[in-house]
Amino acid sequence: MTNIAEAPEATGATPRDVVVITLPANSAYLSVLRTATAGLAARLDFTIDEIEDLRIAVDEACAMLLTQARPDAEITCEFSLDDDGAISVAVSVLTVDGQQPSRETFAWTVLSALAGEVDSSADSDRRVTITLRKQGSGPDR
Amino acid sequence: MCSIEERDDATIVRVSGDVDVVGAPTLRQTLIEVLAHGPSTHLIIDLSRVPFIDSTGIGVVAAAYRRVTARNGRFSTVATSEAVLRVLEMTGLVKILRVTSSLDDALRE
């Protein structure tokens, strides 16, 4: 089940838009998520390089979580399009072990180099979340 | 996803499609087979038709680099797409993997 929900269009008073994408925790859907990520980054006037960075970073975060996802779990990506021209992304999935991803891996190095701000957390129900935030330079900044 | 061509002393592995966690195992298998057949003196991995690569794919390319250089072979990579070059530059692998912008340049390496 693939389901894309977009928050209501901003009317001027809303400080930010939140887009939540839920996908089966299956690597076959990674390319869908990358495409959606690029589209959202383009909305905030990210440069080509910044769009690539975010696209790769979201892919890395999801790929990391997929290795420990419970069978039949869903992966949830929440994108907050901030009014200062940044995108915050929280990727989360129910895992078998509740372990936070190792920061000693090549994948984590790539992720943190591309996104700037990266963190991870684990809940008591073994939901593991990776959060990242990418600031765009944009034409107005 | 991968095709193989022998030219002079070079083996060219042409890759197309995304080399992410889905595509990387296919490339890994191809490279294992190519390297098992053996001792070509120059391995060229042509990523010019790869629109996207992530750390999994880069790991596969780097593993092939290690195998080739361990047997004193030459290794080159062709890359042109924005996303692929971005990862190679960011990880500092552009020089190590001898990245060129065309197959002709790689063959001259």
gemmi code that builds the backbone of each chain (N, CA, C; Angstrom):
import gemmi

chains = {
    "A": [
        ("MET", (0.856, -1.198, 0.000), (0.000, 0.000, 0.000), (0.886, 1.239, 0.000)),
        ("THR", (0.741, 2.046, -0.995), (1.503, 3.282, -1.092), (0.543, 4.424, -0.893)),
        ("ASN", (0.953, 5.343, -0.031), (-0.026, 6.368, 0.225), (0.672, 7.685, 0.482)),
        ("ILE", (0.302, 8.659, -0.289), (0.956, 9.962, -0.206), (-0.073, 10.989, 0.259)),
        ("ALA", (0.175, 11.563, 1.400), (-0.764, 12.550, 1.933), (-0.066, 13.894, 2.022)),
        ("GLU", (-0.670, 14.894, 1.468), (-0.069, 16.225, 1.564), (-0.927, 17.091, 2.467)),
        ("ALA", (-0.252, 17.863, 3.291), (-0.965, 18.788, 4.171), (-1.677, 19.831, 3.309)),
        ("PRO", (-2.741, 20.443, 3.829), (-3.449, 21.449, 3.045), (-2.513, 22.563, 2.585)),
        ("GLU", (-2.794, 23.098, 1.432), (-1.969, 24.167, 0.855), (-1.885, 25.336, 1.830)),
        ("ALA", (-0.716, 25.891, 1.956), (-0.532, 27.028, 2.870), (-1.336, 28.225, 2.383)),
        ("THR", (-1.928, 28.940, 3.308), (-2.736, 30.099, 2.937), (-2.011, 31.406, 3.237)),
        ("GLY", (-0.780, 31.291, 3.710), (-0.038, 32.499, 4.057), (0.187, 32.555, 5.545)),
        ("ALA", (-0.763, 32.026, 6.327), (-0.619, 32.033, 7.777), (0.129, 30.795, 8.251)),
        ("THR", (0.083, 29.717, 7.449), (0.726, 28.469, 7.851), (2.242, 28.580, 7.693)),
        ("PRO", (2.977, 28.329, 8.748), (4.424, 28.520, 8.646), (5.119, 27.454, 7.811)),
        ("ARG", (4.577, 26.274, 7.745), (5.273, 25.220, 7.028), (4.288, 24.184, 6.519)),
        ("ASP", (4.727, 23.449, 5.491), (3.956, 22.316, 4.989), (4.616, 21.040, 5.474)),
        ("VAL", (3.784, 20.056, 5.772), (4.296, 18.748, 6.157), (3.761, 17.725, 5.160)),
        ("VAL", (4.658, 16.938, 4.605), (4.279, 15.890, 3.662), (4.714, 14.558, 4.258)),
        ("VAL", (3.768, 13.639, 4.364), (4.089, 12.325, 4.916), (3.914, 11.271, 3.831)),
        ("ILE", (4.951, 10.496, 3.621), (4.889, 9.421, 2.624), (5.102, 8.095, 3.346)),
        ("THR", (4.168, 7.180, 3.168), (4.273, 5.854, 3.776), (4.395, 4.810, 2.675)),
        ("LEU", (5.400, 3.976, 2.803), (5.668, 2.972, 1.771), (5.932, 1.636, 2.436)),
        ("PRO", (5.709, 0.532, 1.738), (6.143, -0.751, 2.288), (7.653, -0.717, 2.522)),
        ("ALA", (8.110, -1.330, 3.602), (9.550, -1.334, 3.902), (10.232, -2.342, 2.984)),
        ("ASN", (10.292, -1.975, 1.712), (10.827, -2.847, 0.672), (11.691, -1.978, -0.234)),
        ("SER", (12.892, -2.447, -0.496), (13.839, -1.616, -1.246), (13.333, -1.266, -2.645)),
        ("ALA", (12.380, -2.028, -3.150), (11.833, -1.737, -4.474), (11.204, -0.342, -4.531)),
        ("TYR", (10.817, 0.202, -3.372), (10.154, 1.512, -3.342), (11.126, 2.668, -3.125)),
        ("LEU", (12.415, 2.358, -2.974), (13.382, 3.436, -2.723), (13.400, 4.470, -3.849)),
        ("SER", (13.286, 3.995, -5.077), (13.364, 4.933, -6.202), (12.163, 5.883, -6.200)),
        ("VAL", (11.003, 5.388, -5.760), (9.813, 6.243, -5.645), (10.071, 7.356, -4.633)),
        ("LEU", (10.676, 6.964, -3.530), (10.953, 7.928, -2.472), (11.987, 8.970, -2.920)),
        ("ARG", (12.979, 8.525, -3.675), (13.989, 9.473, -4.173), (13.352, 10.513, -5.087)),
        ("THR", (12.437, 10.044, -5.939), (11.770, 10.962, -6.856), (10.927, 11.979, -6.088)),
        ("ALA", (10.201, 11.498, -5.092), (9.375, 12.400, -4.277), (10.256, 13.419, -3.541)),
        ("THR", (11.387, 12.947, -3.021), (12.310, 13.831, -2.297), (12.812, 14.949, -3.197)),
        ("ALA", (13.195, 14.578, -4.425), (13.693, 15.593, -5.367), (12.606, 16.613, -5.676)),
        ("GLY", (11.371, 16.142, -5.828), (10.259, 17.045, -6.122), (10.011, 18.026, -4.997)),
        ("LEU", (10.090, 17.535, -3.763), (9.857, 18.411, -2.607), (10.989, 19.428, -2.457)),
        ("ALA", (12.230, 18.984, -2.688), (13.366, 19.906, -2.579), (13.275, 20.995, -3.646)),
        ("ALA", (12.796, 20.618, -4.824), (12.654, 21.602, -5.902), (11.611, 22.665, -5.541)),
        ("ARG", (10.599, 22.258, -4.787), (9.574, 23.207, -4.327), (10.164, 24.322, -3.488)),
        ("LEU", (11.234, 24.015, -2.756), (11.865, 25.018, -1.894), (13.028, 25.705, -2.603)),
        ("ASP", (13.070, 25.591, -3.921), (14.130, 26.239, -4.708), (15.528, 25.799, -4.296)),
        ("PHE", (15.674, 24.538, -3.909), (17.013, 23.998, -3.679), (17.776, 24.028, -5.011)),
        ("THR", (19.092, 24.201, -4.930), (19.905, 24.112, -6.146), (20.002, 22.645, -6.571)),
        ("ILE", (20.499, 22.437, -7.795), (20.635, 21.061, -8.301), (21.475, 20.221, -7.341)),
        ("ASP", (22.597, 20.771, -6.881), (23.469, 20.030, -5.960), (22.753, 19.712, -4.650)),
        ("GLU", (22.005, 20.677, -4.148), (21.291, 20.462, -2.876), (20.194, 19.409, -3.032)),
        ("ILE", (19.552, 19.417, -4.199), (18.526, 18.395, -4.465), (19.179, 17.011, -4.484)),
        ("GLU", (20.321, 16.912, -5.173), (21.034, 15.630, -5.225), (21.435, 15.175, -3.826)),
        ("ASP", (21.960, 16.113, -3.040), (22.394, 15.780, -1.683), (21.234, 15.195, -0.874)),
        ("LEU", (20.095, 15.874, -0.935), (18.953, 15.428, -0.140), (18.424, 14.083, -0.644)),
        ("ARG", (18.410, 13.934, -1.977), (17.930, 12.689, -2.584), (18.808, 11.513, -2.127)),
        ("ILE", (20.114, 11.724, -2.154), (21.020, 10.643, -1.743), (20.891, 10.398, -0.238)),
        ("ALA", (20.788, 11.485, 0.544), (20.706, 11.348, 2.003), (19.461, 10.562, 2.427)),
        ("VAL", (18.319, 10.870, 1.818), (17.082, 10.158, 2.170), (17.194, 8.684, 1.765)),
        ("ASP", (17.790, 8.444, 0.602), (18.022, 7.061, 0.155), (18.904, 6.305, 1.160)),
        ("GLU", (19.980, 6.948, 1.600), (20.888, 6.291, 2.559), (20.165, 5.982, 3.872)),
        ("ALA", (19.406, 6.953, 4.362), (18.695, 6.756, 5.637), (17.711, 5.591, 5.528)),
        ("CYS", (16.953, 5.558, 4.425), (15.965, 4.486, 4.256), (16.652, 3.136, 4.072)),
        ("ALA", (17.702, 3.103, 3.257), (18.403, 1.841, 3.008), (18.942, 1.260, 4.317)),
        ("MET", (19.438, 2.150, 5.180), (19.942, 1.714, 6.486), (18.833, 1.071, 7.325)),
        ("LEU", (17.680, 1.741, 7.352), (16.584, 1.237, 8.185), (15.967, -0.036, 7.612)),
        ("LEU", (15.998, -0.168, 6.283), (15.395, -1.352, 5.650), (16.071, -2.638, 6.107)),
        ("THR", (17.367, -2.563, 6.417), (18.093, -3.779, 6.788), (17.595, -4.356, 8.114)),
        ("GLN", (16.938, -3.535, 8.927), (16.495, -4.018, 10.228), (14.968, -3.947, 10.401)),
        ("ALA", (14.274, -3.631, 9.296), (12.819, -3.490, 9.366), (12.148, -4.832, 9.642)),
        ("ARG", (11.056, -4.770, 10.406), (10.256, -5.982, 10.589), (9.625, -6.385, 9.268)),
        ("PRO", (9.426, -7.687, 9.073), (8.711, -8.112, 7.862), (7.327, -7.452, 7.838)),
        ("ASP", (6.904, -7.001, 6.691), (5.606, -6.356, 6.499), (5.499, -4.990, 7.176)),
        ("ALA", (6.607, -4.432, 7.610), (6.555, -3.095, 8.202), (6.385, -2.049, 7.099)),
        ("GLU", (6.008, -0.858, 7.516), (5.949, 0.269, 6.594), (7.008, 1.274, 6.996)),
        ("ILE", (7.564, 1.921, 6.020), (8.546, 2.962, 6.301), (7.846, 4.306, 6.112)),
        ("THR", (8.021, 5.171, 7.079), (7.331, 6.465, 7.042), (8.360, 7.583, 6.906)),
        ("CYS", (8.122, 8.450, 5.936), (9.009, 9.607, 5.750), (8.193, 10.867, 5.913)),
        ("GLU", (8.540, 11.657, 6.903), (7.835, 12.909, 7.121), (8.752, 14.062, 6.738)),
        ("PHE", (8.316, 14.821, 5.757), (9.094, 15.958, 5.270), (8.455, 17.239, 5.803)),
        ("SER", (9.220, 18.048, 6.505), (8.740, 19.364, 6.918), (9.439, 20.414, 6.075)),
        ("LEU", (8.637, 21.128, 5.292), (9.201, 22.173, 4.444), (9.158, 23.459, 5.265)),
        ("ASP", (10.284, 23.829, 5.812), (10.305, 24.943, 6.757), (10.313, 26.290, 6.027)),
        ("ASP", (9.800, 27.297, 6.724), (9.698, 28.598, 6.067), (11.046, 29.309, 5.952)),
        ("ASP", (12.087, 28.745, 6.563), (13.416, 29.335, 6.366), (14.164, 28.665, 5.213)),
        ("GLY", (13.423, 27.879, 4.394), (14.041, 27.259, 3.227), (14.809, 25.992, 3.530)),
        ("ALA", (14.527, 25.367, 4.663), (15.164, 24.088, 4.995), (14.128, 22.971, 4.889)),
        ("ILE", (14.612, 21.770, 4.686), (13.737, 20.597, 4.743), (14.231, 19.707, 5.877)),
        ("SER", (13.314, 19.352, 6.762), (13.623, 18.369, 7.798), (12.938, 17.072, 7.412)),
        ("VAL", (13.646, 15.981, 7.522), (13.083, 14.681, 7.153), (13.242, 13.733, 8.330)),
        ("ALA", (12.164, 13.042, 8.685), (12.225, 11.994, 9.704), (11.804, 10.688, 9.041)),
        ("VAL", (12.724, 9.750, 8.979), (12.436, 8.442, 8.381), (12.352, 7.439, 9.521)),
        ("SER", (11.259, 6.684, 9.583), (11.147, 5.742, 10.695), (10.515, 4.427, 10.258)),
        ("VAL", (10.845, 3.374, 10.994), (10.302, 2.052, 10.695), (10.307, 1.217, 11.973)),
        ("LEU", (9.366, 0.305, 12.082), (9.391, -0.659, 13.186), (10.454, -1.699, 12.860)),
        ("THR", (11.362, -1.929, 13.799), (12.484, -2.824, 13.527), (12.388, -4.098, 14.361)),
        ("VAL", (13.204, -5.073, 13.999), (13.223, -6.323, 14.765), (14.025, -6.174, 16.055)),
        ("ASP", (15.022, -5.271, 16.047), (15.935, -5.217, 17.191), (15.925, -3.889, 17.952)),
        ("GLY", (15.326, -2.849, 17.391), (15.299, -1.560, 18.068), (16.644, -0.890, 18.199)),
        ("GLN", (17.626, -1.355, 17.416), (18.972, -0.787, 17.494), (19.097, 0.442, 16.598)),
        ("GLN", (19.745, 1.454, 17.121), (20.025, 2.612, 16.277), (21.147, 2.255, 15.301)),
        ("PRO", (21.113, 2.861, 14.103), (22.141, 2.511, 13.127), (23.539, 2.876, 13.620)),
        ("SER", (24.512, 2.056, 13.273), (25.899, 2.337, 13.642), (26.381, 3.593, 12.925)),
        ("ARG", (27.152, 4.389, 13.629), (27.696, 5.599, 12.994), (29.095, 5.358, 12.443)),
        ("GLU", (29.520, 4.121, 12.501), (30.879, 3.780, 12.026), (30.860, 3.291, 10.584)),
        ("THR", (29.702, 3.323, 9.937), (29.612, 2.758, 8.586), (29.859, 3.827, 7.521)),
        ("PHE", (30.217, 3.336, 6.342), (30.400, 4.214, 5.186), (29.082, 4.931, 4.876)),
        ("ALA", (27.970, 4.194, 4.982), (26.658, 4.772, 4.683), (26.361, 5.966, 5.599)),
        ("TRP", (26.706, 5.833, 6.889), (26.441, 6.940, 7.817), (27.329, 8.144, 7.492)),
        ("THR", (28.562, 7.868, 7.092), (29.484, 8.942, 6.698), (28.915, 9.727, 5.521)),
        ("VAL", (28.425, 8.981, 4.526), (27.839, 9.618, 3.348), (26.614, 10.430, 3.757)),
        ("LEU", (25.753, 9.807, 4.557), (24.526, 10.472, 5.002), (24.829, 11.781, 5.717)),
        ("SER", (25.753, 11.750, 6.664), (25.994, 12.961, 7.454), (26.730, 14.026, 6.639)),
        ("ALA", (27.547, 13.589, 5.689), (28.232, 14.575, 4.843), (27.237, 15.310, 3.947)),
        ("LEU", (26.211, 14.594, 3.503), (25.273, 15.192, 2.556), (24.196, 16.021, 3.232)),
        ("ALA", (23.768, 15.603, 4.408), (22.616, 16.255, 5.019), (23.000, 17.369, 5.978)),
        ("GLY", (24.180, 17.327, 6.524), (24.536, 18.358, 7.498), (24.158, 17.942, 8.901)),
        ("GLU", (22.867, 18.060, 9.223), (22.414, 17.668, 10.559), (21.740, 16.305, 10.486)),
        ("VAL", (22.277, 15.322, 11.194), (21.696, 13.976, 11.186), (21.666, 13.442, 12.613)),
        ("ASP", (20.596, 12.748, 12.939), (20.515, 12.125, 14.262), (19.662, 10.864, 14.156)),
        ("SER", (19.698, 10.064, 15.199), (18.825, 8.883, 15.210), (18.296, 8.675, 16.607)),
        ("SER", (17.176, 7.931, 16.679), (16.587, 7.642, 17.989), (15.841, 6.322, 17.887)),
        ("ALA", (15.573, 5.728, 19.049), (14.803, 4.486, 19.084), (13.776, 4.580, 20.207)),
        ("ASP", (12.536, 4.165, 19.891), (11.466, 4.158, 20.893), (11.427, 2.819, 21.616)),
        ("SER", (10.623, 2.770, 22.668), (10.486, 1.519, 23.417), (9.785, 0.435, 22.594)),
        ("ASP", (9.000, 0.855, 21.575), (8.334, -0.148, 20.727), (9.218, -0.572, 19.549)),
        ("ARG", (10.521, -0.257, 19.630), (11.504, -0.629, 18.605), (11.305, 0.108, 17.282)),
        ("ARG", (10.647, 1.241, 17.345), (10.601, 2.101, 16.155), (11.885, 2.921, 16.129)),
        ("VAL", (12.646, 2.773, 15.053), (13.899, 3.510, 14.920), (13.693, 4.635, 13.908)),
        ("THR", (14.167, 5.813, 14.267), (13.973, 6.998, 13.428), (15.322, 7.639, 13.127)),
        ("ILE", (15.509, 8.006, 11.877), (16.664, 8.826, 11.495), (16.123, 10.186, 11.069)),
        ("THR", (16.656, 11.234, 11.666), (16.217, 12.579, 11.283), (17.375, 13.307, 10.617)),
        ("LEU", (17.048, 14.078, 9.618), (18.067, 14.884, 8.973), (17.458, 16.218, 8.562)),
        ("ARG", (18.323, 17.183, 8.404), (17.849, 18.510, 8.036), (18.824, 19.109, 7.032)),
        ("LYS", (18.273, 19.605, 5.951), (19.107, 20.185, 4.898), (18.629, 21.603, 4.632)),
        ("GLN", (19.544, 22.525, 4.738), (19.221, 23.925, 4.467), (19.505, 24.217, 2.998)),
        ("GLY", (18.522, 24.788, 2.306), (18.766, 25.188, 0.929), (19.311, 26.610, 0.883)),
        ("SER", (20.098, 26.885, -0.146), (20.605, 28.261, -0.265), (19.586, 29.143, -0.979)),
        ("GLY", (18.830, 28.530, -1.924), (17.697, 29.203, -2.553), (18.031, 30.544, -3.189)),
        ("PRO", (17.174, 31.042, -4.089), (17.448, 32.306, -4.761), (17.277, 33.519, -3.850)),
        ("ASP", (16.485, 33.371, -2.785), (16.176, 34.520, -1.931), (17.092, 34.600, -0.725)),
        ("ARG", (18.025, 33.619, -0.611), (18.841, 33.609, 0.604), (20.297, 33.831, 0.287)),
    ],
    "B": [
        ("MET", (21.282, -4.882, -16.958), (21.869, -3.794, -16.192), (23.372, -3.641, -16.461)),
        ("CYS", (24.058, -4.778, -16.770), (25.494, -4.715, -17.041), (25.796, -5.420, -18.351)),
        ("SER", (26.693, -4.820, -19.145), (27.205, -5.533, -20.305), (28.723, -5.443, -20.279)),
        ("ILE", (29.348, -6.444, -20.873), (30.801, -6.543, -20.779), (31.396, -6.511, -22.181)),
        ("GLU", (32.445, -5.736, -22.331), (33.126, -5.655, -23.622), (34.634, -5.715, -23.389)),
        ("GLU", (35.296, -6.508, -24.225), (36.760, -6.561, -24.160), (37.297, -5.675, -25.276)),
        ("ARG", (38.218, -4.830, -24.973), (38.831, -3.995, -26.012), (40.318, -3.872, -25.704)),
        ("ASP", (41.144, -4.382, -26.617), (42.595, -4.417, -26.388), (42.871, -5.086, -25.042)),
        ("ASP", (43.565, -4.387, -24.156), (43.872, -5.027, -22.872), (42.870, -4.638, -21.785)),
        ("ALA", (41.756, -4.014, -22.209), (40.795, -3.525, -21.211), (39.509, -4.341, -21.216)),
        ("THR", (38.956, -4.530, -20.028), (37.608, -5.079, -19.898), (36.706, -3.935, -19.454)),
        ("ILE", (35.665, -3.682, -20.266), (34.757, -2.571, -19.962), (33.444, -3.148, -19.439)),
        ("VAL", (33.060, -2.750, -18.255), (31.763, -3.142, -17.707), (30.862, -1.916, -17.792)),
        ("ARG", (29.880, -1.970, -18.688), (28.955, -0.852, -18.847), (27.738, -1.106, -17.973)),
        ("VAL", (27.405, -0.136, -17.177), (26.319, -0.286, -16.219), (25.210, 0.700, -16.586)),
        ("SER", (23.955, 0.262, -16.470), (22.858, 1.212, -16.647), (21.835, 0.997, -15.543)),
        ("GLY", (21.137, 2.043, -15.210), (20.136, 1.972, -14.144), (20.714, 2.403, -12.806)),
        ("ASP", (19.845, 2.498, -11.807), (20.255, 2.946, -10.482), (21.072, 1.871, -9.769)),
        ("VAL", (22.221, 2.265, -9.214), (23.037, 1.312, -8.454), (22.826, 1.599, -6.967)),
        ("ASP", (21.629, 1.247, -6.497), (21.278, 1.426, -5.082), (21.239, 0.039, -4.431)),
        ("VAL", (20.566, -0.102, -3.305), (20.551, -1.421, -2.650), (19.868, -2.474, -3.518)),
        ("VAL", (19.047, -2.015, -4.484), (18.400, -2.971, -5.388), (19.358, -3.378, -6.512)),
        ("GLY", (20.027, -2.387, -7.097), (20.864, -2.657, -8.269), (22.275, -3.129, -7.950)),
        ("ALA", (22.788, -2.745, -6.784), (24.194, -3.038, -6.466), (24.530, -4.537, -6.480)),
        ("PRO", (23.662, -5.430, -5.985), (24.015, -6.861, -6.010), (24.256, -7.393, -7.423)),
        ("THR", (23.513, -6.889, -8.415), (23.709, -7.323, -9.798), (25.089, -6.906, -10.293)),
        ("LEU", (25.460, -5.652, -9.985), (26.790, -5.179, -10.380), (27.875, -5.973, -9.656)),
        ("ARG", (27.654, -6.263, -8.373), (28.648, -7.020, -7.604), (28.880, -8.378, -8.250)),
        ("GLN", (27.773, -9.065, -8.599), (27.874, -10.391, -9.196), (28.613, -10.339, -10.532)),
        ("THR", (28.274, -9.332, -11.348), (28.941, -9.178, -12.649), (30.439, -8.994, -12.465)),
        ("LEU", (30.812, -8.141, -11.514), (32.236, -7.857, -11.310), (32.976, -9.075, -10.769)),
        ("ILE", (32.308, -9.834, -9.906), (32.938, -11.057, -9.389), (33.240, -12.009, -10.539)),
        ("GLU", (32.269, -12.137, -11.462), (32.463, -13.035, -12.604), (33.562, -12.529, -13.528)),
        ("VAL", (33.550, -11.221, -13.788), (34.570, -10.636, -14.660), (35.960, -10.859, -14.063)),
        ("LEU", (36.087, -10.606, -12.770), (37.404, -10.710, -12.135), (37.838, -12.167, -12.001)),
        ("ALA", (36.876, -13.084, -11.908), (37.219, -14.504, -11.827), (37.772, -14.995, -13.167)),
        ("HIS", (37.250, -14.407, -14.256), (37.735, -14.826, -15.574), (39.123, -14.324, -15.841)),
        ("GLY", (39.472, -13.319, -15.110), (40.636, -12.844, -15.105), (41.556, -12.184, -15.742)),
        ("PRO", (42.802, -12.346, -15.881), (43.663, -11.216, -15.600), (43.704, -10.227, -16.758)),
        ("SER", (42.595, -9.495, -16.969), (42.716, -8.374, -17.891), (43.499, -7.307, -17.136)),
        ("THR", (44.267, -6.526, -17.870), (45.167, -5.605, -17.167), (44.485, -4.299, -16.796)),
        ("HIS", (43.317, -4.049, -17.400), (42.668, -2.748, -17.165), (41.157, -2.964, -17.048)),
        ("LEU", (40.605, -2.684, -15.892), (39.152, -2.778, -15.722), (38.566, -1.376, -15.743)),
        ("ILE", (37.570, -1.192, -16.620), (36.883, 0.101, -16.691), (35.412, -0.119, -16.324)),
        ("ILE", (34.951, 0.562, -15.309), (33.528, 0.512, -14.967), (32.890, 1.787, -15.497)),
        ("ASP", (32.014, 1.608, -16.477), (31.394, 2.755, -17.142), (30.037, 3.041, -16.497)),
        ("LEU", (29.987, 4.122, -15.715), (28.758, 4.494, -15.011), (28.041, 5.652, -15.710)),
        ("SER", (28.405, 5.905, -16.980), (27.830, 7.086, -17.637), (26.324, 6.951, -17.872)),
        ("ARG", (25.800, 5.736, -17.822), (24.346, 5.583, -17.961), (23.687, 5.225, -16.626)),
        ("VAL", (24.366, 5.602, -15.550), (23.820, 5.376, -14.205), (23.314, 6.711, -13.654)),
        ("PRO", (22.006, 6.862, -13.482), (21.509, 8.139, -12.989), (21.680, 8.327, -11.475)),
        ("PHE", (21.879, 7.205, -10.756), (21.938, 7.318, -9.290), (22.801, 6.208, -8.706)),
        ("ILE", (23.627, 6.580, -7.724), (24.402, 5.567, -6.996), (24.433, 5.980, -5.530)),
        ("ASP", (24.396, 5.012, -4.630), (24.508, 5.353, -3.206), (25.690, 4.607, -2.595)),
        ("SER", (25.802, 4.617, -1.276), (27.001, 4.059, -0.638), (27.132, 2.563, -0.901)),
        ("THR", (26.007, 1.874, -1.093), (26.063, 0.444, -1.415), (26.763, 0.230, -2.751)),
        ("GLY", (26.354, 1.016, -3.749), (26.955, 0.903, -5.082), (28.419, 1.309, -5.087)),
        ("ILE", (28.717, 2.402, -4.372), (30.109, 2.862, -4.294), (30.976, 1.774, -3.637)),
        ("GLY", (30.409, 1.094, -2.641), (31.137, 0.019, -1.972), (31.496, -1.103, -2.935)),
        ("VAL", (30.576, -1.416, -3.847), (30.827, -2.470, -4.838), (31.948, -2.053, -5.793)),
        ("VAL", (31.899, -0.799, -6.248), (32.930, -0.299, -7.161), (34.291, -0.284, -6.441)),
        ("ALA", (34.293, 0.159, -5.190), (35.547, 0.240, -4.427), (36.134, -1.150, -4.181)),
        ("ALA", (35.269, -2.147, -3.982), (35.751, -3.522, -3.770), (36.442, -4.037, -5.034)),
        ("ALA", (35.861, -3.716, -6.200), (36.482, -4.125, -7.469), (37.826, -3.429, -7.643)),
        ("TYR", (37.861, -2.149, -7.289), (39.131, -1.395, -7.351), (40.218, -2.094, -6.525)),
        ("ARG", (39.830, -2.510, -5.312), (40.823, -3.167, -4.436), (41.339, -4.459, -5.050)),
        ("ARG", (40.427, -5.242, -5.611), (40.838, -6.521, -6.216), (41.772, -6.297, -7.395)),
        ("VAL", (41.421, -5.327, -8.254), (42.213, -5.088, -9.463), (43.598, -4.564, -9.106)),
        ("THR", (43.644, -3.602, -8.193), (44.949, -3.028, -7.860), (45.799, -4.020, -7.069)),
        ("ALA", (45.157, -4.929, -6.336), (45.915, -5.934, -5.581), (46.687, -6.856, -6.531)),
        ("ARG", (46.164, -7.014, -7.743), (46.892, -7.849, -8.716), (47.617, -6.971, -9.736)),
        ("ASN", (47.878, -5.745, -9.340), (48.646, -4.793, -10.151), (47.981, -4.429, -11.469)),
        ("GLY", (46.656, -4.532, -11.516), (45.942, -4.106, -12.712), (45.627, -2.618, -12.663)),
        ("ARG", (45.158, -2.094, -13.794), (44.725, -0.698, -13.837), (43.210, -0.649, -13.673)),
        ("PHE", (42.737, 0.450, -13.118), (41.309, 0.585, -12.834), (40.868, 1.995, -13.192)),
        ("SER", (39.761, 2.105, -13.919), (39.202, 3.430, -14.209), (37.686, 3.387, -14.101)),
        ("THR", (37.129, 4.542, -13.879), (35.673, 4.684, -13.796), (35.250, 5.819, -14.729)),
        ("VAL", (34.155, 5.609, -15.437), (33.587, 6.698, -16.233), (32.306, 7.145, -15.541)),
        ("ALA", (32.196, 8.432, -15.283), (30.986, 8.952, -14.634), (30.655, 10.313, -15.197)),
        ("THR", (29.381, 10.531, -15.485), (28.961, 11.825, -16.033), (27.764, 12.419, -15.299)),
        ("SER", (26.947, 11.584, -14.667), (25.715, 12.146, -14.095), (25.995, 12.874, -12.778)),
        ("GLU", (25.172, 13.880, -12.560), (25.323, 14.767, -11.402), (25.367, 13.999, -10.079)),
        ("ALA", (24.425, 13.074, -9.901), (24.309, 12.365, -8.621), (25.520, 11.453, -8.386)),
        ("VAL", (25.977, 10.802, -9.456), (27.112, 9.888, -9.315), (28.383, 10.672, -8.995)),
        ("LEU", (28.599, 11.760, -9.729), (29.798, 12.575, -9.479), (29.763, 13.180, -8.074)),
        ("ARG", (28.566, 13.538, -7.645), (28.408, 14.142, -6.319), (28.924, 13.192, -5.224)),
        ("VAL", (28.493, 11.944, -5.286), (28.909, 10.972, -4.267), (30.410, 10.691, -4.372)),
        ("LEU", (30.909, 10.579, -5.597), (32.338, 10.281, -5.778), (33.208, 11.427, -5.267)),
        ("GLU", (32.762, 12.662, -5.512), (33.533, 13.814, -5.051), (33.460, 13.929, -3.536)),
        ("MET", (32.252, 13.743, -3.010), (32.047, 13.926, -1.578), (32.827, 12.887, -0.757)),
        ("THR", (32.975, 11.697, -1.318), (33.683, 10.650, -0.583), (35.190, 10.676, -0.889)),
        ("GLY", (35.611, 11.602, -1.745), (37.034, 11.711, -2.067), (37.538, 10.587, -2.958)),
        ("LEU", (36.615, 9.887, -3.643), (37.012, 8.724, -4.446), (37.274, 9.062, -5.911)),
        ("VAL", (37.056, 10.320, -6.297), (37.217, 10.686, -7.704), (38.620, 10.355, -8.199)),
        ("LYS", (39.631, 10.709, -7.414), (41.008, 10.460, -7.862), (41.388, 8.997, -7.708)),
        ("ILE", (40.992, 8.404, -6.579), (41.372, 7.010, -6.307), (40.807, 6.078, -7.384)),
        ("LEU", (39.541, 6.279, -7.727), (38.895, 5.405, -8.708), (39.163, 5.871, -10.147)),
        ("ARG", (40.011, 6.850, -10.300), (40.404, 7.399, -11.603), (39.182, 7.668, -12.473)),
        ("VAL", (38.388, 8.609, -12.001), (37.136, 8.923, -12.688), (37.410, 9.828, -13.880)),
        ("THR", (36.900, 9.431, -15.036), (37.001, 10.249, -16.243), (35.594, 10.520, -16.766)),
        ("SER", (35.495, 11.474, -17.710), (34.172, 11.844, -18.207), (33.816, 11.128, -19.502)),
        ("SER", (34.741, 10.327, -20.052), (34.386, 9.561, -21.251), (35.166, 8.253, -21.295)),
        ("LEU", (34.602, 7.302, -22.038), (35.243, 5.996, -22.173), (36.599, 6.130, -22.873)),
        ("ASP", (36.664, 7.021, -23.870), (37.942, 7.223, -24.574), (39.026, 7.684, -23.612)),
        ("ASP", (38.665, 8.597, -22.726), (39.641, 9.062, -21.728), (40.062, 7.910, -20.820)),
        ("ALA", (39.096, 7.078, -20.436), (39.409, 5.954, -19.556), (40.346, 4.968, -20.241)),
        ("LEU", (40.110, 4.722, -21.529), (40.958, 3.787, -22.278), (42.389, 4.291, -22.394)),
        ("ARG", (42.546, 5.602, -22.352), (43.893, 6.189, -22.430), (44.604, 6.202, -21.084)),
        ("GLU", (43.877, 5.872, -20.021), (44.477, 5.936, -18.670), (45.649, 4.977, -18.545)),
    ],
}
model = gemmi.Model(1)
for chain_id, residues in chains.items():
    chain = gemmi.Chain(chain_id)
    for i, (resn, *xyz) in enumerate(residues, 1):
        res = gemmi.Residue()
        res.name, res.seqid = resn, gemmi.SeqId(i, " ")
        for name, pos in zip(("N", "CA", "C"), xyz):
            atom = gemmi.Atom()
            atom.name, atom.element = name, gemmi.Element(name[0])
            atom.pos, atom.b_iso = gemmi.Position(*pos), 0.0
            res.add_atom(atom)
        chain.add_residue(res)
    model.add_chain(chain)
structure = gemmi.Structure()
structure.add_model(model)
structure.setup_entities()
